[in-house]
Amino acid sequence: MSMPRHTTLRSAVLSLTLAAALLPQAPAAHSATFASHKSPFNCGKTFYANNWSPGHNPSGSIDWQTYGGDEINGETVRATAAGTAYFNDAGSTSYGKWVEVRHGDGTRTRYAHLATMVRAAGATLSVGQGTAIGTVGSTGGSSAPHLHYEQRTSSGTVDTSPTVDGVTVSLGQKKAVTSTNSCGGSGNPYTPEEICGAGYTTIDSAALTGGRTYLLYNSANGNNCVTTLKTTAPGTEASMSAFLEPQGASRTTDSGSYGYYAGPVKRTAAGQCVKWGGSIGGSSYTSPFEHCG
C-alpha cells in the first residue's frame, strides 16, 4: 500500500492557514441532515476518511487518503449531494483550488486541494449527487495529494462527526469507506438526482435484477420522487416502472418500455408515510409504508 506518512500529512494540516472568511464559527455536533450524503468518489472506490484530532483546521474536516489499491491522486471528485457548486481558487495558500456545494436544506460541503475543477474560478454549476466537480490533487496548503472535505450546517459551523455512505467518522477516527456514489449502473449516464431535479436527495433504494429503484426527497417543498434506473444494457429498451403512493392517497405509476430509466414520479408527501418501488422486466420491489415525516 502506497500512502503518505501520517507525520507528513499531519504537518501539512498544521501548516494549513485559512483566510478569515473560511474559518468556522465553532464545532458542531453530528447532524442527521448529512445522512444521505455519499462518498465524493466513483462507485466502488475505497479510501481512508481521516478525521484528525487534535490539530486539523477546521476541526471535524476529513482528509481523504489512499487505501489499498485505490491511489487517490487524480481521482474524480463528485458532489456528495445535490445543490449548486461554487468554484474557487485560493492560489498557493489555504484550500488551493476548491469547490463549495450549497445544498437545498442550507447545508454546505467543501472540497479542497483539487488538481483540476470542471469550471473556472468564479463559476457556478447546478449539480446532482454524483456530478463530477474536479480531481484530487495537492494545491494550496498541502504537501501530499489528498482531498480535504467538510460538511457544514446551515449556520456555517463544521459538523465534527461527518457522515458519508452511512459511515460516521467522529473526531480522531480513521475509517475506510467504499463509495456508492454514481452507482446508477455501468454505462448509464443518468443519476437519480439528475432525473428528479435540483433539491432532491436519495434517502433509500432497492436492488432489482438489471437495475435499482430509488426514493428521493426534497426538503424545500416536501415532495418525494421515485425513479428506476437500468444497470444492465442501458440504452436497450425494456419494460420498466416506478411508482409512489402517499399513505391514504392513490398511487401514481410511470411504466413503459425505456432504455435508461422510468419516472420520475413526484408526489407531495410532507408529514406522510409513503409506499414506493419499481420494476425492470419481471423483477420488482414494493416497500411498506415508511419514511414517515
C-alpha positions as CSV (number, residue, x, y, z in Angstrom):
1,M,0.0,0.0,0.0
2,S,1.5,3.3,-1.1
3,M,0.4,6.1,1.2
4,P,1.9,9.3,2.6
5,R,3.2,9.0,6.2
6,H,1.0,10.2,8.9
7,T,3.5,12.7,10.1
8,T,3.8,14.3,6.6
9,L,0.1,14.7,6.2
10,R,-0.3,16.0,9.8
11,S,2.4,18.6,9.2
12,A,0.5,19.7,6.0
13,V,-2.7,20.0,8.0
14,L,-1.0,22.0,10.8
15,S,0.5,24.4,8.2
16,L,-2.8,25.0,6.5
17,T,-3.7,28.7,7.1
18,L,-7.3,29.5,6.3
19,A,-8.4,33.0,5.4
20,A,-10.7,34.6,8.0
21,A,-13.7,34.3,5.8
22,L,-13.2,30.5,5.6
23,L,-12.9,29.8,9.3
24,P,-15.8,28.1,11.1
25,Q,-17.5,29.8,14.0
26,A,-17.5,26.8,16.3
27,P,-17.5,23.0,16.1
28,A,-21.0,21.5,15.5
29,A,-22.3,18.2,16.8
30,H,-23.2,15.4,14.3
31,S,-26.1,16.5,12.1
32,A,-28.6,13.9,10.7
33,T,-29.1,16.2,7.7
34,F,-26.0,14.6,6.1
35,A,-27.1,11.0,6.5
36,S,-27.9,10.7,2.8
37,H,-24.6,12.1,1.5
38,K,-22.4,9.7,-0.5
39,S,-18.6,9.4,-0.6
40,P,-17.2,12.0,-3.0
41,F,-15.7,9.4,-5.3
42,N,-16.6,6.9,-8.1
43,C,-18.8,4.0,-7.4
44,G,-16.8,1.1,-5.7
45,K,-13.7,3.2,-4.8
46,T,-12.4,2.8,-1.3
47,F,-10.4,5.5,0.5
48,Y,-9.5,6.3,4.1
49,A,-11.6,9.1,5.7
50,N,-9.3,10.6,8.3
51,N,-10.8,13.0,10.9
52,W,-7.6,14.3,12.5
53,S,-7.8,15.4,16.1
54,P,-6.3,17.5,17.5
55,G,-4.6,19.7,15.0
56,H,-6.8,19.7,12.0
57,N,-8.1,23.1,10.7
58,P,-11.0,23.3,10.8
59,S,-11.7,20.6,13.4
60,G,-14.1,18.0,12.1
61,S,-13.0,18.1,8.5
62,I,-11.9,14.9,6.7
63,D,-8.7,14.2,4.8
64,W,-9.4,11.5,2.2
65,Q,-6.3,9.4,1.6
66,T,-5.1,6.4,-0.4
67,Y,-6.3,3.0,0.8
68,G,-5.1,-0.4,-0.6
69,G,-5.0,-0.5,-4.4
70,D,-7.0,2.7,-5.0
71,E,-4.5,5.5,-5.5
72,I,-6.3,8.8,-4.6
73,N,-4.1,11.2,-6.7
74,G,-6.0,12.3,-9.8
75,E,-9.3,10.6,-8.7
76,T,-12.5,12.2,-9.9
77,V,-14.2,14.2,-7.1
78,R,-18.0,14.1,-7.1
79,A,-20.7,16.0,-5.2
80,T,-21.8,14.1,-2.1
81,A,-25.4,15.5,-2.5
82,A,-27.3,17.7,-5.0
83,G,-27.0,21.5,-4.9
84,T,-25.2,24.4,-6.5
85,A,-21.5,24.3,-6.9
86,Y,-19.3,27.4,-6.5
87,F,-15.8,27.2,-7.9
88,N,-12.9,29.0,-6.2
89,D,-9.1,29.3,-6.4
90,A,-7.1,30.4,-3.4
91,G,-3.8,30.0,-5.2
92,S,-0.8,28.6,-3.4
93,T,-2.3,29.1,0.1
94,S,-5.2,27.7,2.1
95,Y,-7.6,25.5,0.1
96,G,-5.9,26.0,-3.3
97,K,-8.4,25.0,-5.9
98,W,-11.7,24.3,-4.1
99,V,-15.4,23.9,-4.5
100,E,-18.3,24.6,-2.2
101,V,-21.6,22.9,-2.9
102,R,-24.6,24.6,-1.3
103,H,-27.5,22.2,-0.7
104,G,-31.2,22.8,-0.7
105,D,-31.5,22.5,3.0
106,G,-29.0,25.3,3.7
107,T,-26.1,22.9,4.5
108,R,-22.8,23.1,2.6
109,T,-19.9,20.8,1.7
110,R,-16.4,21.8,0.7
111,Y,-13.8,20.0,-1.4
112,A,-10.2,21.4,-1.3
113,H,-6.7,21.0,-2.7
114,L,-8.1,20.0,-6.1
115,A,-5.8,19.5,-9.1
116,T,-8.5,20.5,-11.6
117,M,-12.1,21.8,-11.5
118,V,-14.8,21.3,-14.1
119,R,-15.5,25.1,-14.1
120,A,-13.2,28.1,-13.8
121,A,-13.0,30.0,-10.5
122,G,-16.0,32.3,-10.1
123,A,-18.3,30.0,-12.0
124,T,-21.3,28.1,-10.6
125,L,-23.0,24.9,-11.7
126,S,-26.2,23.1,-10.7
127,V,-25.1,19.6,-9.6
128,G,-26.8,16.3,-8.7
129,Q,-25.5,13.8,-6.2
130,G,-22.5,12.2,-8.1
131,T,-21.9,15.1,-10.5
132,A,-18.1,15.4,-11.2
133,I,-16.7,18.7,-9.9
134,G,-12.9,18.1,-10.1
135,T,-10.0,15.8,-9.4
136,V,-7.8,15.1,-6.4
137,G,-4.6,17.0,-6.1
138,S,-2.3,18.9,-3.7
139,T,-2.9,22.6,-4.5
140,G,-2.8,25.3,-1.8
141,G,-1.5,24.5,1.7
142,S,-0.9,20.8,1.1
143,S,2.3,18.7,0.8
144,A,0.8,15.5,-0.4
145,P,-2.2,14.6,-2.7
146,H,-5.4,14.2,-0.7
147,L,-9.0,15.6,-0.6
148,H,-9.9,18.0,2.2
149,Y,-13.7,17.6,2.8
150,E,-16.1,19.5,5.1
151,Q,-19.7,19.2,6.0
152,R,-21.1,22.5,7.3
153,T,-24.5,23.1,8.9
154,S,-26.9,25.8,7.7
155,S,-25.3,28.2,10.3
156,G,-21.9,27.6,8.7
157,T,-20.3,25.5,11.5
158,V,-18.4,22.4,10.7
159,D,-20.1,19.1,11.6
160,T,-17.4,17.4,13.7
161,S,-18.9,13.9,13.0
162,P,-19.4,13.9,9.2
163,T,-21.3,11.0,7.7
164,V,-20.8,9.6,4.1
165,D,-22.3,6.5,2.7
166,G,-23.8,5.7,6.1
167,V,-20.4,5.8,7.8
168,T,-19.9,8.4,10.6
169,V,-16.3,9.4,11.1
170,S,-16.0,11.2,14.5
171,L,-13.1,13.3,15.8
172,G,-9.9,11.2,16.0
173,Q,-11.3,8.4,13.8
174,K,-9.9,7.0,10.6
175,K,-12.2,4.6,8.6
176,A,-12.1,3.0,5.2
177,V,-15.2,4.0,3.2
178,T,-16.4,2.4,0.0
179,S,-18.3,4.7,-2.3
180,T,-21.8,4.0,-3.6
181,N,-21.9,7.4,-5.4
182,S,-22.8,7.3,-9.1
183,C,-23.8,3.6,-8.9
184,G,-26.6,4.2,-11.4
185,G,-25.0,1.5,-13.5
186,S,-22.2,0.9,-15.9
187,G,-22.9,2.9,-19.0
188,N,-26.0,4.6,-17.6
189,P,-25.3,8.4,-18.0
190,Y,-28.0,9.4,-15.5
191,T,-28.2,9.7,-11.7
192,P,-31.3,9.7,-9.6
193,E,-30.7,13.3,-8.6
194,E,-30.3,14.4,-12.2
195,I,-33.6,12.7,-13.1
196,C,-35.6,14.1,-10.2
197,G,-34.0,17.6,-10.3
198,A,-32.4,20.2,-8.1
199,G,-33.1,19.9,-4.4
200,Y,-33.8,16.1,-4.4
201,T,-31.6,13.8,-2.3
202,T,-31.6,10.0,-2.3
203,I,-33.0,8.6,1.0
204,D,-33.5,5.0,0.1
205,S,-33.0,2.5,-2.8
206,A,-33.6,-1.2,-3.6
207,A,-31.9,-3.6,-5.9
208,L,-33.6,-5.1,-8.9
209,T,-32.3,-7.6,-11.4
210,G,-30.8,-5.3,-14.0
211,G,-31.0,-2.1,-12.1
212,R,-32.1,-0.2,-9.0
213,T,-35.1,1.8,-7.8
214,Y,-34.6,5.0,-5.8
215,L,-36.6,7.1,-3.4
216,L,-35.7,10.8,-3.1
217,Y,-36.9,13.7,-1.0
218,N,-36.9,17.5,-1.5
219,S,-36.9,19.2,1.9
220,A,-37.7,22.6,0.4
221,N,-41.1,21.6,-1.0
222,G,-41.9,18.3,0.9
223,N,-42.1,16.3,-2.4
224,N,-40.9,12.7,-2.8
225,C,-39.6,11.4,-6.1
226,V,-39.2,7.8,-7.4
227,T,-37.1,6.7,-10.3
228,T,-35.9,3.3,-11.5
229,L,-32.5,3.1,-13.4
230,K,-31.1,0.3,-15.6
231,T,-27.7,-1.1,-14.9
232,T,-27.7,-3.9,-17.4
233,A,-27.6,-3.0,-21.1
234,P,-28.6,0.7,-20.6
235,G,-29.8,2.2,-23.8
236,T,-31.6,-1.0,-24.7
237,E,-35.3,-0.7,-24.1
238,A,-37.0,-2.9,-21.5
239,S,-40.3,-2.9,-19.6
240,M,-39.7,-0.7,-16.6
241,S,-41.8,1.1,-13.9
242,A,-41.6,3.5,-11.0
243,F,-44.4,4.3,-8.5
244,L,-45.1,6.4,-5.4
245,E,-48.1,6.2,-3.1
246,P,-48.5,8.6,-0.1
247,Q,-50.5,6.8,2.7
248,G,-54.2,7.5,2.3
249,A,-53.9,8.6,-1.3
250,S,-53.9,7.0,-4.7
251,R,-50.8,5.5,-6.4
252,T,-49.0,7.3,-9.3
253,T,-47.1,5.0,-11.6
254,D,-44.9,5.6,-14.7
255,S,-44.4,2.4,-16.8
256,G,-43.3,1.7,-20.3
257,S,-40.5,0.5,-22.5
258,Y,-37.4,2.6,-21.6
259,G,-33.7,2.5,-22.3
260,Y,-32.3,4.2,-19.2
261,Y,-34.9,4.9,-16.5
262,A,-38.6,5.0,-15.5
263,G,-40.0,8.1,-13.8
264,P,-39.6,10.5,-12.3
265,V,-42.8,10.1,-10.2
266,K,-43.2,13.0,-7.8
267,R,-45.8,13.5,-5.1
268,T,-46.3,15.8,-2.2
269,A,-45.9,13.8,1.0
270,A,-44.7,16.1,3.8
271,G,-45.6,14.5,7.1
272,Q,-46.9,11.3,5.4
273,C,-45.7,7.8,5.1
274,V,-45.0,6.6,1.5
275,K,-45.0,3.3,-0.3
276,W,-42.7,3.2,-3.3
277,G,-40.9,0.9,-5.7
278,G,-40.4,-0.1,-9.3
279,S,-39.7,-2.9,-11.7
280,I,-37.4,-4.0,-14.6
281,G,-38.8,-6.9,-16.6
282,G,-40.1,-9.5,-14.1
283,S,-38.0,-8.1,-11.2
284,S,-39.9,-5.7,-8.9
285,Y,-39.8,-4.1,-5.5
286,T,-42.6,-2.7,-3.3
287,S,-41.8,-1.1,0.0
288,P,-44.0,-1.0,3.1
289,F,-45.4,2.4,4.1
290,E,-42.3,4.1,5.6
291,H,-40.2,7.3,5.7
292,C,-42.9,9.0,7.6
293,G,-42.5,12.6,8.5
